[in-house]
Amino acid sequence: MTTHTRAGRPRLLYLIGPPAAGKSALAAALRHGHDLAARDQPVPHLLLIDPATGQPAGIELGRIRDRFSGTDALPMNVHLRACDWIENGPVWPFVLAEGARLATRGFLTAAHARYSVHLAHLHADPALLDQRCAERGSRQDDRWRRGAATRARNLAAWAETQPWITLHHLDAAAPTADHTAALRLHITKEEAPA
């Protein structure tokens, strides 16, 4: 997957949404085709390695696991360290993140110092999300899940007021492949350097 252009700024794509919206599946589709190498410091992440060149094409923040993957697998106290690293650490061609742990105004603002920031908000009818949670045997409290949906909506509403964020509203009922193709096309478009 080519994730940036020669003339464009490096890109950061953050996937947000309520539980069962398909964030982890979309992240998996976007990382598909890369070799992966886990790194623990200074913030746990995966190197996304281009198999043709053996060089990093970018990173994905967090860890991959069966439940609570992505940034939700990070420690509760990771926020300040992650903001500092994204603002002052290495600049990657592409940064992918999903989950609630770093889905904050502060983290996105820190990323904006060096990256073109894209926020993809997956949303769906609550009945569909309830069905998906039941199918996967989720034990998450209904009020907690509704709160997570509200937090994602609030962050997306704030992002709409920020001219430096490209906001993508994605229907979680649509096939993951459709979102993958659309996001890849959008984040690889030519973009003038900042």
HUMOHU-V637869 format. One record per residue. PHI is phi in degrees with one decimal (NA if undefined). PSI is psi in whole degrees, -180 to 180 (NA if undefined). Layout:
BEGIN
phi = {PHI,PHI}
psi = {PSI,PSI}
END
This chain:
BEGIN
phi = {NA,-85.0,-118.9,-155.0,-111.5,-59.6,-90.7,-83.4,-72.6,-58.4,-114.4,-121.6,-117.1,-114.2,-100.0,-126.8,154.7,-72.2,-54.9,76.0,-77.8,105.1,-62.1,-66.4,-65.2,-68.4,-60.3,-62.0,-66.3,-72.3,-86.0,-54.4,96.7,-98.5,-81.8,-118.9,-137.8,-80.0,-131.8,-99.9,-123.0,-80.6,-131.0,-54.0,-158.1,-112.8,-76.4,-99.8,-99.4,-69.7,-65.6,-74.3,-110.1,75.0,-102.7,-63.9,-94.6,162.5,-139.1,-121.1,-74.0,99.4,-133.1,-96.3,-154.4,-63.9,-125.3,53.8,-87.2,65.6,-71.3,-68.1,-87.9,-86.1,-62.5,-61.6,-95.7,-80.7,-56.4,-62.7,-64.0,-67.2,-62.5,-64.2,-67.4,-70.1,-89.3,-124.8,-85.3,-61.2,-96.3,-97.1,-60.5,-150.5,-124.8,-116.1,-147.9,-148.1,110.9,-90.2,-57.6,-111.0,-81.0,-134.1,-59.7,-61.6,-68.0,-63.3,-66.3,-61.5,-64.6,-61.4,-59.4,-133.7,-126.1,-79.2,-95.8,-119.8,-120.1,-106.9,-101.2,-86.6,-138.6,-158.8,-59.9,-54.2,-64.0,-65.9,-64.1,-61.0,-62.9,-62.9,-62.9,-64.9,-65.2,-94.6,70.1,-65.4,-108.0,-68.0,-62.5,-59.0,-65.3,-64.1,-63.9,-65.1,-63.3,-63.1,-64.8,-64.6,-61.4,-65.5,-61.4,-64.7,-66.2,-64.0,-63.1,-64.6,-59.6,-62.1,-91.7,-105.0,-66.2,-91.5,-105.9,-94.3,-101.7,-115.1,-94.2,-119.5,-78.1,-66.0,-78.2,-76.6,-62.6,-55.9,-59.8,-64.1,-66.8,-60.0,-63.5,-65.6,-68.0,-59.9,-63.2,-67.5,-78.3,-101.9,-63.7,-61.9,-139.0,-68.2,-61.1,-76.8}
psi = {124,128,3,166,164,-42,-15,164,157,152,143,125,119,127,124,163,173,165,140,11,-17,20,-46,-39,-40,-41,-42,-41,-38,-30,-12,138,-10,151,149,141,121,139,141,-20,149,-15,131,132,168,132,132,103,129,116,-22,-34,-19,8,149,129,-11,-165,160,125,142,-159,154,126,171,-43,142,62,-174,-140,-20,-12,0,158,154,-28,21,-15,-53,-42,-41,-40,-43,-42,-42,-28,-29,-8,-161,149,121,152,-32,137,128,138,149,151,174,-22,-41,12,74,159,-41,-45,-45,-38,-42,-41,-33,-23,-28,-9,152,117,126,131,121,115,108,130,156,165,134,-32,-39,-43,-40,-43,-46,-41,-41,-40,-33,7,33,140,12,137,138,-42,-37,-43,-41,-38,-40,-39,-41,-42,-41,-43,-42,-40,-40,-40,-41,-43,-33,-23,-2,113,-16,-2,132,116,130,120,121,130,114,-14,-17,157,141,-38,-36,-45,-39,-48,-43,-43,-42,-43,-45,-45,-7,0,150,136,135,141,148,NA}
END
